[in-house]
């Protein structure tokens, strides 16, 4: 699976990448200036700012050009923007790890989770980590979540 994690220069992105199964190939993207050595590594891509009116279309174009199957946005602004066009991405077979647009207004996010917390990627209600295989709290939502010990409750996380 080819995965794009946004805000890739932030340590939180690195933490999320370490929780993914080994078969996931991770590329980090960031709207901030990426140092040349990181760009040349092939593991980092410049991304558009989420405040751009065509942000979602630019992200879709990038995803198609780089064959990303999953996009994991980490900032609240990116999550909101991509939730608006999640269906468009799904039409191209690209999963966007965000809650649905309808659910987004009902969710309280844990902002800037500390390094002691271990959030995980949840896709359609299922954590991608091997130790959690059951459905999370009977939801079909996606995103970065802190899971309860039983994995039956989830708290969505993002960077502010």
C-alpha positions as CSV (number, residue, x, y, z in Angstrom):
1,X,0.0,0.0,0.0
2,X,1.3,3.4,-1.0
3,X,0.6,5.9,1.8
4,X,0.9,9.7,1.9
5,X,1.2,11.2,5.4
6,X,0.8,15.0,5.5
7,X,2.7,17.4,7.8
8,X,5.6,15.0,7.2
9,X,8.2,17.3,8.8
10,X,6.4,17.1,12.2
11,X,7.5,14.3,14.6
12,X,3.8,13.2,14.9
13,X,3.9,12.1,11.2
14,X,7.0,9.9,12.0
15,X,5.2,8.4,15.0
16,X,2.2,7.5,12.9
17,X,4.4,6.0,10.2
18,X,6.1,3.7,12.7
19,X,2.6,2.3,13.7
20,X,1.8,1.2,10.1
21,X,2.3,-2.4,8.9
22,X,5.6,-3.1,7.2
23,X,3.9,-3.6,3.8
24,X,2.9,0.1,3.8
25,X,5.2,2.3,1.7
26,X,5.1,5.7,3.3
27,X,5.8,9.0,1.7
28,X,5.7,12.2,3.7
29,X,4.3,15.4,2.4
30,X,4.4,18.9,3.8
31,X,3.2,22.4,2.7
32,X,6.2,23.9,4.6
33,X,9.5,24.2,2.8
34,X,11.2,20.7,2.7
35,X,15.0,20.6,3.0
36,X,16.7,19.5,-0.3
37,X,18.2,16.4,1.2
38,X,14.8,15.1,2.2
39,X,13.3,15.9,-1.2
40,X,16.1,14.0,-2.9
41,X,15.5,11.0,-0.7
42,X,12.3,10.3,-2.6
43,X,10.4,10.0,0.7
44,X,9.1,13.6,0.9
45,X,6.9,15.6,-1.4
46,X,5.9,19.3,-1.3
47,X,2.1,19.7,-0.8
48,X,-0.3,22.6,-1.3
49,X,-1.5,24.6,1.6
50,X,-5.0,23.5,2.7
51,X,-6.2,27.1,2.6
52,X,-6.0,27.1,-1.2
53,X,-9.4,26.9,-2.8
54,X,-8.3,24.0,-5.1
55,X,-6.4,22.1,-2.3
56,X,-8.5,18.9,-2.6
57,X,-8.0,18.8,-6.4
58,X,-4.3,19.3,-6.1
59,X,-4.1,16.5,-3.6
60,X,-6.1,14.2,-5.9
61,X,-3.7,15.0,-8.7
62,X,-0.7,14.3,-6.5
63,X,-2.3,11.0,-5.3
64,X,-2.9,9.8,-8.8
65,X,0.5,10.9,-10.1
66,X,2.3,9.0,-7.2
67,X,-0.2,6.0,-7.0
68,X,-1.1,6.7,-3.4
69,X,-3.8,4.4,-2.1
70,X,-4.2,6.0,1.3
71,X,-3.9,9.7,2.3
72,X,-3.5,10.4,6.0
73,X,-4.0,14.1,6.7
74,X,-2.7,15.2,10.1
75,X,-3.9,18.8,10.5
76,X,-7.4,19.8,11.4
77,X,-7.6,22.1,8.3
78,X,-6.5,19.3,6.0
79,X,-9.0,16.9,7.5
80,X,-11.9,19.3,7.1
81,X,-11.0,20.1,3.5
82,X,-10.5,16.5,2.5
83,X,-13.6,15.3,4.3
84,X,-15.5,17.6,1.9
85,X,-14.2,15.7,-1.1
86,X,-13.7,12.2,0.3
87,X,-16.2,10.7,-2.1
88,X,-14.3,12.1,-5.1
89,X,-11.1,10.3,-3.9
90,X,-13.0,7.1,-3.3
91,X,-14.2,7.2,-6.9
92,X,-10.5,6.8,-7.9
93,X,-9.8,4.1,-5.3
94,X,-8.0,6.4,-2.9
95,X,-8.8,6.1,0.8
96,X,-8.7,9.4,2.8
97,X,-8.2,8.8,6.5
98,X,-10.8,11.3,7.7
99,X,-14.2,11.0,9.3
100,X,-17.2,11.6,7.1
101,X,-18.3,15.1,6.4
102,X,-21.5,14.5,8.4
103,X,-19.7,13.1,11.4
104,X,-17.0,15.8,11.4
105,X,-19.2,18.4,13.1
106,X,-19.9,16.0,16.0
107,X,-16.3,15.0,16.7
108,X,-14.0,16.5,19.3
109,X,-10.4,16.1,18.2
110,X,-7.5,15.6,20.6
111,X,-5.1,18.3,19.4
112,X,-1.3,17.7,19.4
113,X,-1.2,14.3,21.2
114,X,1.8,14.0,23.4
115,X,4.5,11.4,22.5
116,X,3.4,9.2,25.4
117,X,0.1,8.5,23.6
118,X,0.0,6.0,20.8
119,X,-2.6,6.8,18.2
120,X,-3.2,4.5,15.3
121,X,-4.6,4.7,11.8
122,X,-8.2,3.5,11.5
123,X,-9.7,2.8,8.1
124,X,-13.5,2.2,7.8
125,X,-13.7,1.4,11.5
126,X,-10.8,-1.0,11.5
127,X,-7.4,-0.3,13.0
128,X,-4.5,-1.1,10.6
129,X,-2.3,-2.4,13.4
130,X,-2.3,-6.2,13.7
131,X,-3.1,-6.3,17.4
132,X,-6.5,-4.6,16.8
133,X,-8.6,-6.4,14.3
134,X,-12.1,-5.8,15.6
135,X,-14.4,-3.0,14.5
136,X,-14.0,0.2,16.6
137,X,-17.1,1.1,18.4
138,X,-19.4,0.0,15.5
139,X,-18.3,2.9,13.4
140,X,-17.2,3.0,9.8
141,X,-15.1,6.2,10.2
142,X,-11.5,6.7,9.3
143,X,-8.7,8.8,10.8
144,X,-5.9,8.8,13.3
145,X,-7.3,7.6,16.7
146,X,-6.4,6.8,20.2
147,X,-8.1,3.5,21.0
148,X,-9.3,2.2,24.3
149,X,-7.7,-1.0,25.6
150,X,-10.6,-2.9,24.3
151,X,-10.5,-1.0,20.9
152,X,-14.2,-0.4,21.3
153,X,-13.8,3.4,21.8
154,X,-11.8,5.9,19.7
155,X,-10.8,9.5,20.1
156,X,-9.8,11.2,16.9
157,X,-6.4,13.0,17.0
158,X,-4.8,15.7,14.8
159,X,-2.3,18.5,14.9
160,X,-3.8,22.0,15.5
